[in-house]
Amino acid sequence: MTDPSTSDPGLDAGLGALLKTAWWLVLIRAVLLVIFGVVALASPGIALLALVVVFGVYAIMDGITAVYLGIKSRGTERSWGWIVAQGVISVLAGIVALVWPGVTALSLLFVIAFWAIVLGIAGVAEGIRSRRTDDRWGWTVAKGVLDVIFGIVLLVWPASGILALLWVVGIFAVVGGIMLAVLAFRIRALAKAA
């Protein structure tokens, strides 16, 4: 029997190594999300084109980070495919936003709404799938639920206008970023314990 003070039975060596090298990527995602949210809240008069570009760049960077994390964890994390799926969805949403910057506010609203819903469903699935092997699964599920709620709210009230969208996007991004930051430091603590 192993000494519980020297090892965590739920954390194998491969996952411990992954946590030590990848926790900061989750933190980068969190910081980018909070910065995006603060910009949206501080500048409600921002032009639609600027919002499209900021959203597109964020979604692509977030997606690339998620794909990297998913691929890097494929040998140790059973739900790595969901992480990659989230990343691919984010990259595609970002490309659509950058390739067609002249979309109307309503079109942007629907792109963001469906992106958030699909991303949220993938996050909930990832969290539920990893609940037996990962004690941080609750944060992943909570962020996924927040994403889905955000997307549904945008679909239900599309006529509320771009200003309301900016406020909702800003709040969503700040809260989601804070949740990701908590998750990043939780991963860091697990890595130190490994």
C-alpha positions, 0 to 999 in steps of 0.5 A: 500500500502506498503512503497517501502523503507521497502520492495521489492514487487518482493521479498517474505519472503521465497525467501529473507530467501533463499537469505540470507542463500545461496548467499555464495554457489554461491560465492563458485562456482565462486571461485572454477571456477576462481581457476580452470581457473587460474590453467589451464592458469598458467600451460599449460603443465599440464598433461592430467590426472591432467586436468581430475582429476581437471575437475572431482572434480570441476564438482562434487563439482559444481553439488552438490552445484547446486543440493543443491541450487535447492532443497533448493529453490524449494518452492520459485523459479519456475525454481528450476528444471533447477538448479537441472538439471544443478547440476545432469549434472555436477555431472555425467560429473565429475564422467565420468571423474574420473572413466575413467581417461585414456580417450584421449584428444579428448574424454575429449574435447567432454565430456567437450564440451557436458557438457558445451552445456547442462549446458549452455542450462539449464542455459539459460532456467533457466534465461528465466524462472525466468525473470519475478520474478528475476532481476538477470536473465540476468547474468544467461542467459549470463553465459548460452550463454557463456557455449554454445559458449564454447562447440560449439567452442570445437566441431568445432575445435577438432584438435586444441589440448590439449594446446588450450583446456587448454587455452580455459578452463582457460579463460572460467572458469575465465570469468564464475567465475567472472560472478558467483561472480557478481551474488553472490554479487547481490544476497547478496545485494538483501538479505540485502534489503529483 
